[in-house]
Amino acid sequence: MAFVLTVRWVAKDGEEARVERALRQLVEPSRAEPGCREYRPSRDPEDPRVFFIYEEYDDMAAYEAHGASEHFERWGAGEAFPLLASRERAFYETL
């Protein structure tokens, strides 16, 4: 069983490019984390302000380590979060 997180971000008007840049900075180091099975950001083709991120980890501890990582603190919490109009998360476990 794996721990799954889905995330939907909506960028503030005019901040889409900066949010995309922050997400691109997160991809490689997030995928290299121990316990990270998948880290896949996507963008809505009809609304460039909307981003969807699918994340899959071995367990809750691996997810928590991701949230405490230097790259997440810098590019997620530090760079992207202030540029967002909204942020939604949902948590799941694989069957």
C-alpha positions as CSV (number, residue, x, y, z in Angstrom):
1,M,0.0,0.0,0.0
2,A,1.3,3.5,-0.8
3,F,0.4,7.0,0.4
4,V,-1.1,9.2,-2.3
5,L,-1.5,12.9,-2.4
6,T,-3.4,14.9,-5.1
7,V,-2.9,18.7,-5.1
8,R,-4.7,21.4,-7.1
9,W,-3.1,24.8,-7.2
10,V,-4.7,27.9,-8.8
11,A,-2.2,30.7,-9.5
12,K,-3.1,34.3,-8.9
13,D,-3.7,36.2,-12.1
14,G,-0.4,36.9,-13.8
15,E,1.6,34.5,-11.6
16,E,1.2,31.4,-13.8
17,A,4.8,31.4,-15.1
18,R,6.4,31.9,-11.7
19,V,4.3,29.0,-10.3
20,E,5.3,26.8,-13.2
21,R,9.0,27.7,-12.6
22,A,8.7,26.8,-9.0
23,L,7.1,23.4,-9.8
24,R,9.8,22.6,-12.4
25,Q,12.4,23.2,-9.7
26,L,10.6,20.7,-7.4
27,V,10.4,17.8,-9.9
28,E,13.9,16.4,-10.0
29,P,14.8,16.6,-6.2
30,S,11.3,15.4,-5.2
31,R,11.6,12.3,-7.5
32,A,15.1,11.6,-6.0
33,E,13.8,11.5,-2.4
34,P,13.8,8.1,-0.7
35,G,10.3,6.8,-0.5
36,C,9.0,9.0,-3.4
37,R,7.4,6.7,-6.0
38,E,5.9,9.4,-8.2
39,Y,5.9,13.2,-8.4
40,R,4.0,14.4,-11.5
41,P,2.9,18.0,-11.9
42,S,0.5,18.9,-14.7
43,R,-1.2,22.0,-16.0
44,D,-4.8,22.5,-17.2
45,P,-4.6,23.0,-21.0
46,E,-7.8,25.2,-20.9
47,D,-6.8,27.3,-17.9
48,P,-3.1,28.0,-17.5
49,R,-3.6,29.2,-13.9
50,V,-4.6,25.7,-12.8
51,F,-1.9,23.1,-11.8
52,F,-2.5,19.5,-10.7
53,I,0.2,17.5,-8.9
54,Y,0.0,13.7,-8.3
55,E,2.3,12.4,-5.6
56,E,2.9,8.9,-4.4
57,Y,5.1,7.8,-1.5
58,D,6.0,4.6,0.2
59,D,4.3,5.8,3.4
60,M,3.2,8.8,5.4
61,A,6.8,9.2,6.8
62,A,8.1,9.6,3.2
63,Y,5.5,12.3,2.5
64,E,6.3,14.1,5.7
65,A,10.0,14.0,4.8
66,H,9.1,15.6,1.4
67,G,7.3,18.4,3.2
68,A,10.3,19.1,5.4
69,S,12.8,19.0,2.6
70,E,14.9,22.0,1.7
71,H,13.7,22.0,-1.9
72,F,10.0,21.9,-0.9
73,E,10.5,24.7,1.7
74,R,12.3,26.9,-0.9
75,W,10.3,26.3,-4.1
76,G,6.9,25.1,-2.7
77,A,6.2,26.9,0.6
78,G,8.6,29.8,-0.1
79,E,8.1,30.5,-3.8
80,A,4.9,29.0,-5.0
81,F,2.5,29.2,-2.1
82,P,2.5,33.1,-1.9
83,L,1.6,33.1,-5.7
84,L,-1.5,31.0,-5.3
85,A,-5.1,32.1,-5.2
86,S,-6.1,28.6,-3.9
87,R,-4.5,25.3,-2.8
88,E,-6.4,22.1,-2.3
89,R,-5.1,18.7,-1.2
90,A,-6.6,15.2,-0.9
91,F,-5.0,12.2,0.7
92,Y,-5.5,8.5,-0.3
93,E,-4.0,5.1,0.1
94,T,-3.6,2.7,-2.8
95,L,-5.7,-0.5,-2.8
